[in-house]
């Protein structure tokens, strides 16, 4: 009977997430999908021409520091392939962002968070840069602890991406402006004590 009670107690203890008694170096990858809600002037300024910036998907790599407090600060690099309406052979959007997350600490292995980011982005054909500008995003997500040092996360975000004016590969002039994008990220991250 004592062994059963001790085993049950050990299960209860292991079901709780480890407390953050120290800071962690946290890093990982995520798969991302981005739906363009409004492409902005780079498409609307060229009447009759196909839109050069459509929805897409890609991969993001990130590194950061998870403090003993509910805060995470880090940097992320994301590249994603987008639909250019056949104006580019391979349209790539690149984003470099500084990110912050604020975790709503719970007594379970699931930890919801709110996030914010700011950085720069570039868009072009075959890893080239035809246009770019500043970008910012806000969002919400949840992180699940799958092992002491590994987490799986899902986040939804709203991004605004700035683009400068440029001329596309078909010779059409595209005005600069702001595009509005909704993104979803599925991430796998690990952490190491500092």
C-alpha positions in Angstrom: 0.0 0.0 0.0 2.8 2.4 0.9 4.6 1.6 -2.5 1.3 2.4 -4.3 0.8 5.7 -2.5 4.5 6.7 -3.1 4.1 5.8 -6.8 1.0 7.9 -7.1 2.7 10.8 -5.4 5.7 10.6 -7.8 3.3 10.7 -10.8 1.6 13.8 -9.4 5.0 15.5 -8.9 6.1 14.6 -12.5 2.9 15.9 -14.0 3.8 19.4 -12.8 6.1 21.5 -15.0 9.5 22.2 -13.5 9.7 25.6 -11.8 11.9 28.1 -13.5 14.5 28.5 -10.7 17.1 29.6 -13.3 17.3 31.2 -16.7 17.5 29.1 -19.9 19.0 29.4 -23.3 16.1 28.4 -25.6 16.3 27.5 -29.3 14.4 25.6 -32.0 12.6 25.5 -35.3 9.1 26.1 -36.4 7.1 25.4 -39.5 5.0 28.5 -40.5 2.1 29.2 -42.8 1.2 32.8 -43.8 -2.1 33.9 -45.2 -2.0 37.3 -46.9 -5.1 39.3 -45.8 -4.2 42.4 -47.8 -1.1 42.6 -50.0 -1.2 46.4 -50.1 0.1 48.8 -52.8 2.6 46.3 -54.3 -0.5 44.6 -55.8 -3.3 47.3 -55.8 -1.1 49.9 -57.5 -0.8 47.9 -60.7 -4.4 47.6 -62.1 -4.8 44.6 -64.3 -1.4 43.1 -63.3 -1.4 39.9 -61.2 -0.6 40.2 -57.5 3.1 39.5 -56.9 2.7 38.7 -53.1 0.4 35.8 -52.2 0.2 33.4 -49.3 2.9 30.9 -48.5 4.8 28.8 -46.0 8.3 28.1 -44.7 10.6 27.6 -41.8 11.8 29.8 -38.9 14.8 29.3 -36.6 15.0 31.1 -33.3 17.3 31.5 -30.3 16.7 33.4 -27.1 16.8 33.6 -23.3 14.0 32.4 -21.1 14.3 34.3 -17.9 13.3 33.1 -14.4 10.4 35.5 -14.8 7.6 34.9 -17.3 9.6 36.6 -20.1 11.4 35.3 -23.1 13.5 37.5 -25.4 15.1 36.2 -28.6 15.8 36.6 -32.3 14.2 34.7 -35.2 15.1 34.3 -38.9 12.3 33.1 -41.1 12.1 32.3 -44.8 9.0 31.4 -46.6 8.0 30.7 -50.2 5.1 32.7 -51.5 2.7 32.7 -54.5 4.0 35.4 -56.9 1.4 34.7 -59.6 4.1 33.3 -61.9 6.0 36.6 -61.9 9.0 35.0 -60.0 10.4 31.5 -60.4 10.8 31.2 -56.6 9.4 34.1 -54.5 11.1 34.1 -51.0 10.1 36.4 -48.1 12.8 36.7 -45.5 12.2 38.1 -42.0 14.6 38.9 -39.2 12.7 39.6 -36.0 13.4 40.4 -32.4 10.8 38.6 -30.3 9.3 38.8 -26.8 6.9 36.4 -25.1 5.1 36.8 -21.8 4.0 33.5 -20.4 0.9 33.1 -18.3 2.3 30.7 -15.7 0.0 27.8 -14.8 0.4 24.7 -12.7 0.1 22.4 -15.8 2.4 21.5 -18.6 0.5 23.9 -20.9 1.7 27.5 -20.8 -0.2 30.1 -22.8 1.7 33.3 -23.9 1.3 36.6 -25.7 4.0 37.6 -28.1 5.3 40.7 -29.9 8.0 41.1 -32.5 9.7 43.8 -34.6 12.3 43.6 -37.3 13.0 43.8 -41.0 11.8 41.8 -44.0 12.9 41.3 -47.7 11.1 39.9 -50.7 12.4 38.8 -54.1 13.1 36.1 -56.6 15.6 33.2 -55.9 16.8 34.7 -52.6 17.3 38.1 -54.1 16.0 41.3 -52.6 13.7 43.4 -54.7 11.9 45.1 -51.9 11.7 45.2 -48.1 11.2 47.3 -45.1 10.3 47.1 -41.4 7.8 44.6 -39.9 6.0 44.0 -36.7 3.7 41.4 -35.2 1.5 40.5 -32.3 0.0 37.2 -31.3 -1.0 34.5 -28.9 0.1 31.0 -28.4 0.5 28.0 -26.1 3.5 25.9 -25.3 3.4 22.3 -24.0 6.2 20.7 -22.1 6.9 17.3 -23.6 10.1 16.7 -21.6 12.2 18.6 -19.1 14.1 20.4 -21.8 11.7 20.2 -24.9 8.6 22.0 -25.7 6.1 22.0 -28.6 4.3 25.2 -29.3 1.5 26.6 -31.5 1.0 30.3 -32.1 -1.2 32.6 -34.1 0.0 36.0 -35.1 -0.9 39.2 -37.1 1.9 40.8 -39.0 2.4 44.1 -40.8 5.2 44.1 -43.4 6.5 47.2 -45.0 7.7 47.1 -48.6 9.5 49.8 -50.7 8.5 50.6 -54.3 10.2 48.4 -57.0 9.8 47.2 -60.6 9.0 43.5 -60.9 10.4 41.0 -63.4 7.7 41.8 -65.9 8.5 45.5 -65.9 5.5 46.6 -63.8 6.1 49.3 -61.3 5.0 48.4 -57.8 4.3 51.0 -55.1 5.6 50.7 -51.6 3.3 50.2 -48.6 2.1 47.9 -45.9 0.9 44.3 -46.3 -1.2 42.5 -43.7 -0.5 38.9 -43.0 -1.9 36.2 -40.6 0.6 33.5 -39.6 0.5 30.2 -37.7 3.6 28.6 -36.3 4.1 25.1 -35.1 7.4 25.0 -33.2 9.7 22.5 -31.4 12.2 24.1 -29.0 14.7 22.9 -26.5 16.3 24.7 -23.6 19.6 24.5 -21.7 20.2 26.0 -18.2 22.4 29.1 -18.1 
